[in-house]
Amino acid sequence: MISVLLAEDHPVVRTGLVELLGSEPDIEIVGAVGDGVAALAALEEHDPDVVILDVTMPEMDGIEATRRISATAPERKVVILTASADRDQMLRAIDAGALGYMLKDASPEDLIEGVRTAARGDSPLDPKVARELLADRRHSRAPQLTDREREVLSLVGDGMPNKLIARRLEISEKTVKAHLTRVYAELGVTDRTQAALWARDNGIGGGATTPAG
């Protein structure tokens, strides 16, 4: 069972999300609150597997709440759920420690699968955001990857799973996943296989077409 804490300031949207996610047999909503401060307080009480945060909320927004959660519990799986596909906002959320970024106009199936993806420790990234990032890459600059992100991408291209990447680079699996979220955003892709194919096409890593992990 995946336990989920939800923070959304619009009551109608919050109720709808609770009904949608809570109707799944493998998902349990353990808390639904209206702002970032209440979300931080609810974390201590419920210890959820996944935290879903809206960006624009009173008292404390979702990005600041993410930053505080990551500072005290870096293993916590936080997913931003917002109406905005703004690239800069998404990158700020990821930099704050968010594992994934989903849009409110996504299909119910995509939202549900995003929760399951986060619970597994992978990074859900809304396809619309990824497409816009990819279009931005095509019409402007090349992907800007740090040396560490390039190392991680190279090992993904070699077909190496996250656990072995973490061991090879002497970092945690959560850190590997955070790097991959940023890599996906920079490349404009939505999953590991697409990232591996991009690495192959651009001469990074061995370029396995069916990466493990």
N, C-alpha and C positions, 0 to 999 in steps of 0.2 A: 504494500500500500504506500502510495506517494502522498506525504502530508504537505499541504500547501498553505502558505500565509499570503493573503492578498491585500494590497493597499491601493485604494482607488477612491478619489474624493467625490465622484458623481454617484449618488445612491442607486440610480437606475442601472448604470453600467456595472456597478459593483454587484448588485443583485443578479444581473444577467450572467456575469462571469461565475458567480458562486453556483448558480443553477446549472450552467453549462459544464463546468469542470467537475462539480460535485456529483453529476449524474453518471460519471464514468466509474466502473467498478474498481478501478485501481487507483483512484484519486480521492483524497479526503481533504476538504477545506477545514483547517483547524482554526482559522481566524480570518476575519474580513474587516479592515479598518479604513479610516478616511484620510489619514495623513501619515507623513513620515515619522513623526514623533511617536504616534500610536503604534506604528509598525515596529519600531525599535523596542518598545515596551512589550509588545506581543511576542517578539522573538524569544525573550527570556522565559515566557510562560509556556510556549508551545513547541519550541525547537523544531521547526518544520524542515522538511527535506528541500523544498524549493520556496523562494520568496519572489512574488511577482509585485513589482512596483510601477505605478504610474509615474510620469515625470513631473507634471504640474500638479502639485498638491499644496494645501495651506500648511503653515507651521514649519514644514521641512519638505523640500521637493525630493523626488525619487533619486536623483543623482547624488545629492548630499547624503541621503539615507544609505545609498549603496556604498558611498565612500566610508561612512562610519561603520557599517556592517563589515566591510572588508578589512578595516583597520583592527577590529577586535576579533573577527572570526573569518579569516581569509578562505577557509574551506567552504563557507556558506555559498550556496548556489542561488544567485540573484539574477532574475530575468526582468528587463525593462519592457513594459507593455504601454505603448503610447500611440497617439494619433499621428505623430510626426515622423516622416521619413528623412528628416534633416540629417545630413551627413555629420556635421560638426557635433550636433547633440548626441548622435549615436557614438561617435568616437570619445566624447567626454564621459558617456556612461560606461563604456568599456574600460577607459582609463581609470575610472573610479572603482572598477572591480566587477562590473556586471559580466555574467557568463554568456548572456544572450540578449537579443533585442528583437522584439516582436511588435507588429502593428495591430491596432484595434480593428482595422477593417479586414484582417486576415480571416480566412474561412474558419469555422468552428473546428474542423478537423486539424487544420494547421496549428491552431492555438493549443489544442489538446496534445498534439504530437510534440509541440514545443516544450510543454511541461515534462513530458516523458523524456525528451532528449536531454533537458537540463538535469533531470533526476539521475540519468545515466552518467552525468558529468561531462557531456558534450555541449556544444555551443549552438543553440538555436538562433538563426539569423533569418529574418523575414526575407523571402525571395524578392519582394518589391524593392527593399532597401539594397539588396545585393545587385539587382539589375541596374538601379540608378547609380550605384558606385561603379559598376562596370562601364556604364555609358560615360561617366565622368572620366574614368581612366582612358577611354578610347579617344576622348576629345580634348584631353588636357595633358596631365603629366603621367609618367610611369609610376607604378606602385612604389611607395616609399617604405621600405622595410629596414628595420634595424638589423645589425649584424646577428643578434640572437634570433630574431624572427626568421632571417634567411637560413640560419642553421636548422631551426625547427622545420621549416618548409623543405629543406634539402632532405632531412631524414624522413619526412612524410612521403616525399617523392621516392625514397628508397623502399617504401612499404613498411616502415617501422611503426609499431603501435606506440601510444603515448607512454606506457609504462617503461618501455625500453628507451624512448627518447629522453625521458626524465633521468633514467639511470646513466645514459651516455653523457648528458650535459650536466649531470649532478645538480638538478633542480627538481622541484616537486611536480607531480602530475598536474596539480591545479595551475601551476605556473605555465606548464606546457599548454594546457587548454586555454589559458588567457592569451598566450602568444598566438595560438591558432585562431582565436576569435578575431584578433586584430589583423592577422594575415588574411582571413576570409574577407574582412571588410576592405582591406587594401586591394585585394585581387578582384573583388566583386564576384565572389563565388559563395555558394551556400553550404558546401560540405567538403569532406576530406578527399573524396575521389576527384572532384573538380580541382581542388588545390594541387593534388598530385599530378594531374594531367597538365595543369598550368606549369608546374615545376619542370615536367618533362619537356614541354614545348619551349621552355625558356632556358633550358640547359642547366637546371638546378637539381641536383640529386640524380638518382638512378632512374626515376620516372616510372615506377611500377604503376600499372593501370588499375590494379585491384588492391589498394593498400589495406593492410590489416588494421585492426583497432576498432 
